[in-house]
Amino acid sequence: MYLRSRTEMVEMEENLVQEDGSLDDDSLIQGAEFTQEELVELVGTLPVKQRTVFNLYAVDHYPHKKIAETLGISVANSKVLLSRARAELQQRLLVLAKKRVEG
């Protein structure tokens, strides 16, 4: 088990650097430092439903079933909204990280 985990970790580290020597998008985001204010601002720019589901799930630790009941949506819709919120936040964090690298 340890050997397998270590092997996967090494493979993952090797995939962080692209052929041209630059970092991939995930590595760029992970290497950047964001302030709490920046993160709160980014979450605040999400569409209302996405922001609500994201906050209930990530901040308040509600399970999808409780989110669905609270908002009157399906569990599947809760999961979709969370996925979209995460994807949108990732894109916005990437834009911020690239601006910092570029100067």
N, C-alpha and C positions, 0 to 999 in steps of 0.2 A: 504494500500500500504506500509506504513512504517513497519508494523508488518511483512508482507511477506518478505520485503527486509532484515529486521533484522534477521528473521528466516533463510533465505538462507545464510546470512553472518555467522551466528553461525554454521550452518551445514558445510559450507566451511572451517571454522577455525578448526573444529573437525576432518575433513578429512586430514588435513595437516600432522598429526602425524600418523605414521604407528603403527601397533600392537606391534612391538618391541621397540617402543619409538623413533625411528629415524625419521628424516624428509623425506617427499617424495621428488622426484626430483625437482618438481616445487618450493617447499619451499626452497630447498637447493640453487637453482639458485637465487631466489628472495632475499634470505638472504645474498648472497655474494655481495661484492662490486668489480666492475670492473672499471679499468681506461679507459679513452677515447682511449688511445693508444692500449690497449688490444682489445677493441671493433672494432676499425678501422682495426687492424691486422686480427681479425677473419673474418670480412666482406671481407677483401682483399683475403682471402684464398678460398672463394666460387668460384665455376665454373663461367666463364665469364657471361653467360646469366643470371644465378641466381643473381649474384652480380649487374649486370646492372639493372635488374628489381627491385631488393631490393632498390638500391640507388634512382632510379627514383621515386619509390613509397614512401619509408620511409623518405628519405632525401629531395627530391625535391617536394614531395607531388603531383606527377602526378596521375591522375585517370587511371584506367586500359585501358580505351579507348585510351587515349593519348599515353600511353606506347606502346600499340599494334600498333598504327599508326606510332609512331617514329621508332620502331624496325622492323616493317613489319611482325608482328606475330598476332595471334588472341587474342581476349580478354581472352578467356578461357586459352590459353597458358600462357598469362601474369599472370593470377591468379595461375596457377599450378606452375610456376617458383617461384613466391613469396612464395607460401606455402612450396615448397621444400627448399627455402633459409631459411625461418624461422625455419623449422624443423632441418636443418643442424646447424644453429646457436645455437639453443636450445641444441642440443647434444654436441656441442663444449663448450658451456658455462657450461654445466653440468660436463664435464670432468675437466675444470678449477676449478670449485667450489669444486669438490670432492678432487682434489689435495690439495687445501687449507685446507680442513677439516682434511685430513689425515696427513698433516704436511709438 
